[in-house]
Amino acid sequence: MLVLIWFLVCIIFYLVQKTLGNSGHALEVFALLTAFVLFVIDRLSKKVKK
């Protein structure tokens, strides 16, 4: 599970960096997208366990 999270974070970082480049908002967008993906993974893992 941790490897899945690591790959997703790396992919999100790459996409944000590629899209926004050296924009001042790249880090904010990366943090927001990462938080959203981790939230979704948490919800899905809890749903599977039930």
C-alpha positions as CSV (number, residue, x, y, z in Angstrom):
1,M,0.0,0.0,0.0
2,L,2.8,2.3,0.8
3,V,4.4,1.7,-2.6
4,L,1.1,2.6,-4.3
5,I,1.0,5.9,-2.3
6,W,4.6,6.7,-3.2
7,F,4.0,6.1,-6.9
8,L,0.9,8.3,-6.9
9,V,2.7,11.1,-5.1
10,C,5.6,10.9,-7.7
11,I,3.2,10.9,-10.6
12,I,1.2,13.9,-9.2
13,F,4.5,15.8,-8.6
14,Y,5.6,15.1,-12.1
15,L,2.3,16.2,-13.6
16,V,2.2,19.4,-11.6
17,Q,5.8,20.3,-12.3
18,K,5.3,19.6,-16.0
19,T,2.1,21.7,-16.2
20,L,2.9,24.6,-13.9
21,G,6.7,24.6,-14.1
22,N,8.3,27.2,-11.8
23,S,5.0,28.9,-11.0
24,G,4.6,30.0,-7.5
25,H,1.4,28.0,-7.2
26,A,2.9,24.6,-8.2
27,L,3.7,23.6,-4.6
28,E,0.2,24.6,-3.4
29,V,-1.5,22.6,-6.2
30,F,0.8,19.6,-5.5
31,A,-0.1,19.7,-1.8
32,L,-3.9,20.0,-2.6
33,L,-3.9,17.1,-5.1
34,T,-1.8,14.9,-2.9
35,A,-4.1,15.5,0.1
36,F,-7.1,14.7,-2.1
37,V,-5.6,11.4,-3.4
38,L,-4.6,10.3,0.1
39,F,-8.1,11.0,1.3
40,V,-9.6,8.9,-1.6
41,I,-7.2,6.1,-0.9
42,D,-8.1,6.1,2.8
43,R,-11.8,6.0,2.0
44,L,-11.4,3.2,-0.5
45,S,-9.3,1.1,1.9
46,K,-11.8,1.5,4.7
47,K,-14.6,0.5,2.3
48,V,-12.7,-2.6,1.2
49,K,-12.1,-3.7,4.8
50,K,-15.8,-3.7,5.7
